[in-house]
Amino acid sequence: MGPADFAKVYNVPSTLDGTGQQIAIVADSNINPQDVADFQALFGLPANPPNVILNGPDSGLGASEGEADLDVQVSGMVAQKAVIDLVVSEDTLTAQGIDLSAFYIIDNNIAPVMSESFGDCESNLQTAGNQFFNSLWEQAAAEGISVFVSSGDPGSAGCDNFNTAKVAMGGSSEVEVFSESFHRSSAAQAFSGADQGCGRRASRKAKMVMSSARATSAPSRMTVLMVSGSGVAKQPQLICKPRA
């Protein structure tokens, strides 16, 4: 899907080109800037090289370089005149680079929009992991930062126990992020990957919301859009966006 396709499918007005906006991308791998230049040239986009911000030592071109390339290229494809900051942190003995990058972006208030294409089920994060991310997203909300996190290809269904899950019936067609205490889950389309959640690894984004499926409760002080590819939504929090 190229820039023109995306704009047509999602009805993006030509006047919305990202002017005056800034997007921070979470990464644990650096990129080759020429890849971005080649992508922009291929689709006739204005030259807009990303800012690469190293949080500590340069991790070099790692296993998730393709993810970083994709995030930078697609963000710049949609918001063609926005400032794109790729924040890169290498893994340490005690923390993942992606978590360090997310923390750096929020703690330093790098940009009003943050995109993280990594995730995991809340049940896998356990108590300490969930407390860390809940606290981090609350800080982002307090600073006015909109946080977008991938759900992975299967959406919330990938975290469900299919021995106990119940399929939703009678879902409506809506494309919204609700702010009341109960939120609707939505089907989503991803690029690729198999992990999901608001926090750690997922190999591709699933941020294109298609249609809603089922009501589910959301944590306090956070607008959460549950994403399900099969009409089933139960446990995980997937796409996070601070409430206005």
C-alpha positions in Angstrom: 0.0 0.0 0.0 1.6 3.3 -1.1 0.9 6.8 0.1 -1.9 7.5 -2.4 -3.6 4.2 -1.6 -3.4 4.9 2.1 -4.8 8.4 1.7 -7.7 7.1 -0.5 -8.6 4.1 1.7 -8.5 6.1 4.9 -9.9 9.4 3.5 -6.8 11.4 4.5 -7.4 15.0 3.4 -4.5 16.5 1.3 -4.4 19.3 3.8 -3.3 17.0 6.6 0.4 16.5 5.8 1.9 16.5 9.3 3.0 20.1 9.2 4.0 21.2 12.7 3.8 17.7 14.1 6.4 15.5 15.6 6.4 11.7 15.9 8.8 9.7 18.1 9.5 6.1 17.0 10.5 3.4 19.5 13.4 1.3 18.3 16.2 -1.0 19.5 17.9 -1.0 16.1 19.4 1.8 14.0 18.6 2.1 10.3 20.3 3.0 7.1 19.1 6.5 6.3 19.4 5.8 2.6 16.6 3.3 2.8 14.3 6.1 3.9 15.5 8.4 1.1 15.0 5.6 -1.5 11.5 5.0 -0.2 10.5 8.7 -0.4 12.0 9.0 -3.9 10.2 5.9 -5.1 6.8 7.3 -4.2 7.6 10.9 -5.0 7.4 12.1 -1.5 9.2 15.2 -0.3 12.7 14.5 1.1 12.3 14.3 4.9 15.1 12.4 6.6 14.4 11.2 10.1 16.3 12.4 13.2 18.1 9.4 14.8 18.4 9.9 18.5 20.8 7.5 20.3 19.9 6.8 23.9 23.3 5.5 24.9 25.6 3.4 22.6 24.6 2.9 19.0 23.1 -0.6 18.8 23.9 -0.7 15.1 21.7 -2.5 12.5 20.0 -5.2 14.6 17.3 -7.9 14.0 14.5 -5.4 14.1 16.0 -3.0 11.6 13.2 -3.8 9.2 10.7 -2.8 11.8 12.4 0.5 12.4 12.6 1.1 8.6 8.9 0.4 8.3 7.9 2.6 11.2 9.9 5.6 9.9 8.9 5.2 6.3 5.1 4.7 6.9 4.9 7.5 9.5 6.6 9.8 7.1 4.5 8.5 4.3 1.3 9.6 6.0 2.6 12.7 7.8 4.9 13.7 5.1 6.0 17.0 6.6 6.1 15.9 10.2 9.4 15.6 12.1 10.2 11.9 12.6 12.5 11.0 15.5 13.8 7.5 15.7 14.9 6.8 19.2 17.3 3.9 19.5 18.4 2.1 22.6 20.4 -1.1 22.8 19.4 -4.0 25.1 21.1 -4.2 28.5 21.5 -7.0 31.0 18.4 -5.8 32.8 16.2 -4.1 30.3 15.1 -4.3 26.7 16.1 -1.5 24.3 12.5 -0.9 23.2 11.5 -0.3 26.8 14.4 2.1 27.3 13.5 4.0 24.2 9.9 4.3 25.2 10.9 5.5 28.7 13.4 8.0 27.1 10.8 9.5 24.8 8.3 10.0 27.6 10.7 11.0 30.3 12.2 13.6 28.0 8.9 14.6 26.4 10.5 14.2 22.9 7.3 14.4 20.9 3.5 14.7 21.3 3.1 11.4 19.5 4.9 8.1 20.2 4.7 5.0 18.1 5.8 1.6 19.4 5.5 -1.5 17.2 6.3 -4.0 19.9 3.9 -5.7 22.2 3.0 -8.7 24.4 0.0 -10.1 26.2 -0.6 -8.5 29.6 -0.7 -12.0 31.2 2.9 -12.5 30.0 4.1 -9.2 31.4 3.0 -10.2 34.9 2.6 -7.8 37.8 5.9 -5.9 37.6 5.6 -5.5 33.8 2.1 -4.2 33.8 2.9 -1.8 36.7 5.8 -0.4 34.7 3.8 0.2 31.5 0.7 1.5 33.3 2.9 4.0 35.1 4.7 4.9 31.8 1.4 5.4 29.9 0.0 7.5 32.8 3.1 9.7 32.6 2.6 10.0 28.9 -1.0 11.0 29.3 -0.1 13.6 31.9 2.4 15.1 29.4 -0.1 15.1 26.6 1.7 12.4 24.6 -0.5 10.2 22.4 0.9 6.6 22.6 0.2 4.0 19.9 1.2 0.4 20.4 0.9 -2.5 18.1 -1.5 -5.4 18.6 0.2 -7.9 16.3 -1.5 -9.8 13.5 -4.1 -11.7 15.5 -5.1 -8.8 17.7 -6.5 -9.5 21.1 -7.5 -13.0 19.9 -3.8 -14.0 20.1 -4.0 -13.6 23.9 -7.3 -15.3 24.4 -7.9 -18.7 25.9 -10.1 -20.3 23.3 -11.3 -22.9 25.8 -13.2 -20.1 27.6 -13.6 -17.3 25.1 -17.0 -16.3 23.8 -17.6 -14.9 20.4 -19.3 -11.5 20.3 -22.6 -11.1 18.6 -24.2 -8.1 16.9 -21.1 -5.8 16.7 -21.6 -2.4 15.1 -19.5 -0.6 12.5 -17.5 2.2 14.2 -14.1 3.6 13.9 -13.5 5.4 17.2 -11.5 5.5 20.4 -14.0 5.7 23.2 -13.3 7.6 26.4 -16.1 6.3 28.6 -15.5 3.6 31.2 -16.5 0.8 28.8 -14.9 0.6 25.4 -15.7 -1.3 22.3 -13.2 -3.8 20.8 -12.5 -3.5 17.2 -11.2 -5.7 14.4 -7.9 -4.6 13.0 -5.6 -5.3 10.1 -1.8 -5.8 10.6 1.2 -6.0 8.4 2.7 -9.2 9.9 3.9 -10.6 13.1 2.5 -12.8 15.9 2.9 -10.9 19.2 0.5 -8.5 20.6 -0.1 -6.1 23.5 0.7 -2.7 25.0 4.3 -3.1 26.0 6.9 -5.3 24.4 7.5 -7.1 21.2 5.4 -7.4 18.1 6.9 -7.5 14.7 4.4 -5.3 12.8 1.7 -2.6 13.5 -2.0 -3.4 13.8 -3.3 0.2 14.1 -5.8 0.3 11.2 -9.1 0.0 13.0 -11.8 -1.6 10.8 -15.0 -2.4 12.8 -16.1 -2.8 16.4 -17.0 -6.1 18.0 -17.7 -6.2 21.7 -17.7 -4.1 24.8 -14.9 -4.5 27.3 -13.8 -2.7 30.4 -10.7 -0.4 30.2 -8.2 0.6 32.9 -8.6 4.0 34.6 -7.1 7.2 33.2 -6.3 5.6 29.9 -8.3 5.4 26.7 -7.7 1.9 25.4 -8.9 0.4 22.1 -9.1 -3.3 22.2 -8.4 -4.9 18.8 -9.6 -8.3 17.8 -9.3 -10.0 14.4 -11.9 -12.6 15.1 -14.6 -10.8 17.0 -13.3 -12.0 20.3 -12.0 -9.6 22.9 -11.3 -10.5 26.5 -8.1 -9.7 28.3 -5.3 -7.6 26.8 -5.0 -3.9 26.4 -3.7 -3.4 22.8 -3.8 0.1 21.3 -3.2 2.8 23.9 -4.0 6.4 23.5 -4.1 8.9 26.4 -7.4 10.5 27.0 -7.9 14.1 26.0 
